[in-house]
Amino acid sequence: MRNRTAIVAGIVLILIGVAALIHPQFSYRVEQHSQQVGALKVLFETRKVIHFPLWFSVPVLTIGAAFLITGMRKD
């Protein structure tokens, strides 16, 4: 019998692994400040960057493929 939970988990892990391979860093804004300097408005932005190294992407892909294969196997 097919296990849909394992199939879905495998697909999600494969998508995360492929996304980490294609785009190995993710940045997001933490805070934003604006300051009025004379007639100019200056915008200060703080961003955090998360790096996904290759040693993270390959195992996630492998585990996702294992979940997918295991979930599709008939007993």
N, CA, C and O atoms as a GROMACS GRO file, in nm:
protein
  300
    1MET      N    1   0.084  -0.118   0.000
    1MET     CA    2   0.000   0.000   0.000
    1MET      C    3   0.089   0.124   0.000
    1MET      O    4   0.193   0.127   0.066
    2ARG      N    5   0.049   0.224  -0.072
    2ARG     CA    6   0.128   0.347  -0.083
    2ARG      C    7   0.105   0.436   0.038
    2ARG      O    8  -0.007   0.451   0.087
    3ASN      N    9   0.212   0.493   0.084
    3ASN     CA   10   0.208   0.582   0.198
    3ASN      C   11   0.215   0.725   0.148
    3ASN      O   12   0.322   0.772   0.108
    4ARG      N   13   0.104   0.795   0.149
    4ARG     CA   14   0.099   0.930   0.093
    4ARG      C   15   0.181   1.030   0.173
    4ARG      O   16   0.234   1.126   0.117
    5THR      N   17   0.193   1.009   0.304
    5THR     CA   18   0.273   1.100   0.386
    5THR      C   19   0.419   1.096   0.344
    5THR      O   20   0.484   1.200   0.334
    6ALA      N   21   0.472   0.977   0.320
    6ALA     CA   22   0.612   0.964   0.277
    6ALA      C   23   0.632   1.026   0.138
    6ALA      O   24   0.735   1.087   0.112
    7ILE      N   25   0.534   1.010   0.050
    7ILE     CA   26   0.543   1.067  -0.085
    7ILE      C   27   0.545   1.220  -0.077
    7ILE      O   28   0.628   1.284  -0.142
    8VAL      N   29   0.456   1.277   0.002
    8VAL     CA   30   0.449   1.423   0.015
    8VAL      C   31   0.577   1.477   0.081
    8VAL      O   32   0.631   1.578   0.038
    9ALA      N   33   0.624   1.409   0.186
    9ALA     CA   34   0.747   1.452   0.252
    9ALA      C   35   0.865   1.444   0.156
    9ALA      O   36   0.951   1.533   0.155
   10GLY      N   37   0.871   1.340   0.075
   10GLY     CA   38   0.978   1.326  -0.023
   10GLY      C   39   0.975   1.437  -0.127
   10GLY      O   40   1.080   1.492  -0.162
   11ILE      N   41   0.856   1.470  -0.176
   11ILE     CA   42   0.844   1.577  -0.276
   11ILE      C   43   0.885   1.711  -0.216
   11ILE      O   44   0.954   1.789  -0.280
   12VAL      N   45   0.842   1.738  -0.092
   12VAL     CA   46   0.877   1.864  -0.027
   12VAL      C   47   1.028   1.874  -0.005
   12VAL      O   48   1.087   1.979  -0.030
   13LEU      N   49   1.090   1.765   0.041
   13LEU     CA   50   1.235   1.767   0.062
   13LEU      C   51   1.311   1.783  -0.070
   13LEU      O   52   1.412   1.853  -0.075
   14ILE      N   53   1.264   1.720  -0.176
   14ILE     CA   54   1.328   1.736  -0.306
   14ILE      C   55   1.317   1.880  -0.355
   14ILE      O   56   1.414   1.935  -0.408
   15LEU      N   57   1.201   1.941  -0.337
   15LEU     CA   58   1.185   2.082  -0.377
   15LEU      C   59   1.275   2.175  -0.296
   15LEU      O   60   1.333   2.269  -0.351
   16ILE      N   61   1.287   2.149  -0.167
   16ILE     CA   62   1.376   2.231  -0.083
   16ILE      C   63   1.521   2.214  -0.128
   16ILE      O   64   1.596   2.311  -0.136
   17GLY      N   65   1.561   2.090  -0.157
   17GLY     CA   66   1.698   2.064  -0.201
   17GLY      C   67   1.730   2.130  -0.334
   17GLY      O   68   1.838   2.186  -0.352
   18VAL      N   69   1.636   2.123  -0.429
   18VAL     CA   70   1.657   2.186  -0.559
   18VAL      C   71   1.662   2.338  -0.545
   18VAL      O   72   1.745   2.404  -0.608
   19ALA      N   73   1.574   2.393  -0.463
   19ALA     CA   74   1.574   2.538  -0.441
   19ALA      C   75   1.705   2.583  -0.376
   19ALA      O   76   1.757   2.690  -0.410
   20ALA      N   77   1.757   2.504  -0.284
   20ALA     CA   78   1.884   2.539  -0.218
   20ALA      C   79   2.002   2.527  -0.315
   20ALA      O   80   2.099   2.601  -0.302
   21LEU      N   81   1.993   2.436  -0.412
   21LEU     CA   82   2.099   2.426  -0.513
   21LEU      C   83   2.094   2.542  -0.611
   21LEU      O   84   2.198   2.598  -0.647
   22ILE      N   85   1.975   2.579  -0.653
   22ILE     CA   86   1.959   2.686  -0.752
   22ILE      C   87   1.986   2.823  -0.691
   22ILE      O   88   2.056   2.905  -0.751
   23HIS      N   89   1.933   2.847  -0.572
   23HIS     CA   90   1.946   2.978  -0.506
   23HIS      C   91   2.005   2.954  -0.367
   23HIS      O   92   1.930   2.941  -0.270
   24PRO      N   93   2.139   2.948  -0.354
   24PRO     CA   94   2.200   2.905  -0.228
   24PRO      C   95   2.197   3.006  -0.114
   24PRO      O   96   2.245   2.976  -0.005
   25GLN      N   97   2.143   3.124  -0.136
   25GLN     CA   98   2.130   3.217  -0.024
   25GLN      C   99   1.994   3.284  -0.027
   25GLN      O  100   1.938   3.311  -0.133
   26PHE      N  101   1.943   3.310   0.092
   26PHE     CA  102   1.812   3.369   0.109
   26PHE      C  103   1.828   3.488   0.202
   26PHE      O  104   1.886   3.474   0.310
   27SER      N  105   1.777   3.604   0.164
   27SER     CA  106   1.789   3.722   0.249
   27SER      C  107   1.650   3.778   0.279
   27SER      O  108   1.558   3.769   0.198
   28TYR      N  109   1.640   3.836   0.396
   28TYR     CA  110   1.514   3.899   0.436
   28TYR      C  111   1.544   4.022   0.522
   28TYR      O  112   1.650   4.031   0.585
   29ARG      N  113   1.450   4.115   0.522
   29ARG     CA  114   1.468   4.241   0.594
   29ARG      C  115   1.432   4.221   0.742
   29ARG      O  116   1.327   4.166   0.775
   30VAL      N  117   1.522   4.266   0.829
   30VAL     CA  118   1.499   4.256   0.973
   30VAL      C  119   1.435   4.384   1.024
   30VAL      O  120   1.334   4.380   1.094
   31GLU      N  121   1.495   4.498   0.990
   31GLU     CA  122   1.439   4.625   1.033
   31GLU      C  123   1.470   4.733   0.930
   31GLU      O  124   1.561   4.720   0.848
   32GLN      N  125   1.392   4.840   0.936
   32GLN     CA  126   1.407   4.948   0.841
   32GLN      C  127   1.384   5.080   0.915
   32GLN      O  128   1.285   5.096   0.986
   33HIS      N  129   1.477   5.174   0.898
   33HIS     CA  130   1.466   5.305   0.960
   33HIS      C  131   1.479   5.412   0.852
   33HIS      O  132   1.550   5.393   0.753
   34SER      N  133   1.411   5.521   0.872
   34SER     CA  134   1.428   5.634   0.781
   34SER      C  135   1.467   5.757   0.863
   34SER      O  136   1.423   5.775   0.976
   35GLN      N  137   1.549   5.839   0.803
   35GLN     CA  138   1.599   5.959   0.869
   35GLN      C  139   1.586   6.076   0.773
   35GLN      O  140   1.620   6.064   0.655
   36GLN      N  141   1.537   6.187   0.822
   36GLN     CA  142   1.525   6.307   0.741
   36GLN      C  143   1.652   6.388   0.757
   36GLN      O  144   1.684   6.433   0.867
   37VAL      N  145   1.725   6.409   0.646
   37VAL     CA  146   1.847   6.489   0.647
   37VAL      C  147   1.825   6.605   0.551
   37VAL      O  148   1.839   6.590   0.429
   38GLY      N  149   1.791   6.718   0.604
   38GLY     CA  150   1.761   6.834   0.521
   38GLY      C  151   1.639   6.805   0.434
   38GLY      O  152   1.532   6.774   0.485
   39ALA      N  153   1.659   6.816   0.302
   39ALA     CA  154   1.549   6.789   0.210
   39ALA      C  155   1.547   6.642   0.166
   39ALA      O  156   1.457   6.600   0.094
   40LEU      N  157   1.648   6.566   0.209
   40LEU     CA  158   1.658   6.425   0.169
   40LEU      C  159   1.604   6.333   0.278
   40LEU      O  160   1.618   6.360   0.397
   41LYS      N  161   1.544   6.227   0.235
   41LYS     CA  162   1.501   6.122   0.326
   41LYS      C  163   1.591   6.002   0.304
   41LYS      O  164   1.595   5.947   0.194
   42VAL      N  165   1.664   5.962   0.407
   42VAL     CA  166   1.760   5.852   0.396
   42VAL      C  167   1.697   5.728   0.459
   42VAL      O  168   1.641   5.734   0.568
   43LEU      N  169   1.707   5.617   0.388
   43LEU     CA  170   1.649   5.492   0.433
   43LEU      C  171   1.760   5.395   0.471
   43LEU      O  172   1.848   5.366   0.390
   44PHE      N  173   1.756   5.345   0.595
   44PHE     CA  174   1.852   5.247   0.644
   44PHE      C  175   1.779   5.114   0.658
   44PHE      O  176   1.671   5.107   0.716
   45GLU      N  177   1.839   5.009   0.603
   45GLU     CA  178   1.775   4.878   0.604
   45GLU      C  179   1.874   4.774   0.653
   45GLU      O  180   1.988   4.771   0.607
   46THR      N  181   1.831   4.691   0.745
   46THR     CA  182   1.914   4.581   0.794
   46THR      C  183   1.856   4.451   0.739
   46THR      O  184   1.738   4.422   0.757
   47ARG      N  185   1.942   4.372   0.673
   47ARG     CA  186   1.899   4.246   0.615
   47ARG      C  187   1.980   4.132   0.673
   47ARG      O  188   2.097   4.149   0.706
   48LYS      N  189   1.917   4.016   0.685
   48LYS     CA  190   1.987   3.894   0.725
   48LYS      C  191   1.994   3.803   0.604
   48LYS      O  192   1.901   3.796   0.524
   49VAL      N  193   2.106   3.733   0.593
   49VAL     CA  194   2.128   3.641   0.480
   49VAL      C  195   2.152   3.502   0.536
   49VAL      O  196   2.236   3.483   0.624
   50ILE      N  197   2.078   3.405   0.485
   50ILE     CA  198   2.096   3.265   0.521
   50ILE      C  199   2.159   3.195   0.402
   50ILE      O  200   2.108   3.202   0.291
   51HIS      N  201   2.270   3.126   0.426
   51HIS     CA  202   2.341   3.055   0.320
   51HIS      C  203   2.311   2.906   0.332
   51HIS      O  204   2.318   2.849   0.441
   52PHE      N  205   2.277   2.842   0.220
   52PHE     CA  206   2.256   2.698   0.215
   52PHE      C  207   2.372   2.635   0.140
   52PHE      O  208   2.376   2.642   0.017
   53PRO      N  209   2.467   2.573   0.210
   53PRO     CA  210   2.583   2.516   0.144
   53PRO      C  211   2.548   2.387   0.069
   53PRO      O  212   2.439   2.331   0.086
   54LEU      N  213   2.641   2.343  -0.013
   54LEU     CA  214   2.620   2.222  -0.093
   54LEU      C  215   2.603   2.099  -0.004
   54LEU      O  216   2.527   2.009  -0.037
   55TRP      N  217   2.674   2.096   0.109
   55TRP     CA  218   2.663   1.980   0.197
   55TRP      C  219   2.525   1.971   0.262
   55TRP      O  220   2.491   1.867   0.319
   56PHE      N  221   2.445   2.075   0.254
   56PHE     CA  222   2.306   2.073   0.301
   56PHE      C  223   2.213   2.025   0.190
   56PHE      O  224   2.121   1.947   0.215
   57SER      N  225   2.236   2.072   0.068
   57SER     CA  226   2.144   2.046  -0.042
   57SER      C  227   2.144   1.901  -0.086
   57SER      O  228   2.037   1.842  -0.107
   58VAL      N  229   2.261   1.843  -0.101
   58VAL     CA  230   2.271   1.706  -0.152
   58VAL      C  231   2.206   1.604  -0.057
   58VAL      O  232   2.130   1.520  -0.104
   59PRO      N  233   2.233   1.607   0.074
   59PRO     CA  234   2.163   1.512   0.161
   59PRO      C  235   2.012   1.531   0.165
   59PRO      O  236   1.937   1.434   0.175
   60VAL      N  237   1.966   1.656   0.158
   60VAL     CA  238   1.821   1.680   0.158
   60VAL      C  239   1.759   1.618   0.033
   60VAL      O  240   1.652   1.557   0.040
   61LEU      N  241   1.825   1.633  -0.082
   61LEU     CA  242   1.776   1.570  -0.205
   61LEU      C  243   1.775   1.418  -0.192
   61LEU      O  244   1.680   1.353  -0.234
   62THR      N  245   1.881   1.362  -0.135
   62THR     CA  246   1.891   1.218  -0.120
   62THR      C  247   1.784   1.163  -0.026
   62THR      O  248   1.720   1.062  -0.056
   63ILE      N  249   1.764   1.229   0.085
   63ILE     CA  250   1.661   1.185   0.180
   63ILE      C  251   1.523   1.199   0.118
   63ILE      O  252   1.437   1.113   0.137
   64GLY      N  253   1.499   1.307   0.045
   64GLY     CA  254   1.371   1.324  -0.023
   64GLY      C  255   1.345   1.216  -0.125
   64GLY      O  256   1.234   1.165  -0.135
   65ALA      N  257   1.449   1.180  -0.202
   65ALA     CA  258   1.433   1.071  -0.300
   65ALA      C  259   1.406   0.939  -0.230
   65ALA      O  260   1.327   0.858  -0.278
   66ALA      N  261   1.472   0.915  -0.116
   66ALA     CA  262   1.448   0.790  -0.041
   66ALA      C  263   1.305   0.785   0.012
   66ALA      O  264   1.241   0.680   0.004
   67PHE      N  265   1.254   0.896   0.064
   67PHE     CA  266   1.115   0.899   0.109
   67PHE      C  267   1.019   0.874  -0.007
   67PHE      O  268   0.923   0.798   0.006
   68LEU      N  269   1.047   0.936  -0.120
   68LEU     CA  270   0.960   0.920  -0.236
   68LEU      C  271   0.959   0.776  -0.285
   68LEU      O  272   0.852   0.720  -0.313
   69ILE      N  273   1.075   0.715  -0.296
   69ILE     CA  274   1.083   0.576  -0.342
   69ILE      C  275   1.017   0.483  -0.241
   69ILE      O  276   0.944   0.391  -0.280
   70THR      N  277   1.042   0.505  -0.113
   70THR     CA  278   0.982   0.421  -0.010
   70THR      C  279   0.830   0.435  -0.007
   70THR      O  280   0.758   0.336   0.010
   71GLY      N  281   0.782   0.556  -0.023
   71GLY     CA  282   0.637   0.578  -0.023
   71GLY      C  283   0.567   0.521  -0.144
   71GLY      O  284   0.450   0.484  -0.135
   72MET      N  285   0.636   0.513  -0.257
   72MET     CA  286   0.573   0.461  -0.379
   72MET      C  287   0.582   0.309  -0.389
   72MET      O  288   0.515   0.248  -0.472
   73ARG      N  289   0.665   0.247  -0.304
   73ARG     CA  290   0.682   0.103  -0.308
   73ARG      C  291   0.557   0.032  -0.262
   73ARG      O  292   0.494   0.072  -0.164
   74LYS      N  293   0.521  -0.074  -0.333
   74LYS     CA  294   0.405  -0.154  -0.293
   74LYS      C  295   0.452  -0.268  -0.205
   74LYS      O  296   0.552  -0.333  -0.234
   75ASP      N  297   0.378  -0.292  -0.099
   75ASP     CA  298   0.412  -0.403  -0.008
   75ASP      C  299   0.339  -0.528  -0.046
   75ASP      O  300   0.355  -0.631   0.020
   0.00000   0.00000   0.00000
